[in-house]
Amino acid sequence: MNIITSKQAQEKIDQLITETHEPILLKGETLNGVLIAENDWKAIQ
């Protein structure tokens, strides 16, 4: 899993959405998040 800061994600969100095929851990100052493809999310649901 790739790890980037929330600031980095803001700067290249379009690239992350269109080119990413694996989860990305978004590191925030106090909390973290995970960016995954919509199809992967639907499979989890």
N, C-alpha and C positions, 0 to 999 in steps of 0.2 A: 504494500500500500504506500503510495506517495504521501508525503507530508509537506504541507505548505502553510504559511501563515495566512490569516484572514485578509491581511493587507495585500499579500501577493495574489490571493484569489480575486479580490476586488479589481485589481489591475488587469487581470487576464481571464475574466469570467467567460467571455465568449469563446475563447480558445479551449478552456476546460470543458465547456458544455459540448463542443463539437468534436473534440479530438480525444477525449478521455474514455477509455473502455474498462477502467478499473476504479475502485473506490479511492477517494482522496481524503485524507484526514486534514481538516482545516483547524489549525491551532489558533485559538483566540487568547486574549489576555487572561480570562477567567474560566471560559468554557471552550469546549471543542465541538466540532461537528463533522459530519461525513457527507461528502458529495458522491452520489452514485447515479448511474444511468436510470432513466425513467422505467425502462423495461425491467431492470433488476429490482427496482422498488415495487413494481406491480407483481413480480414473482414472489416477493416477500409477503405481500398482503394476501 
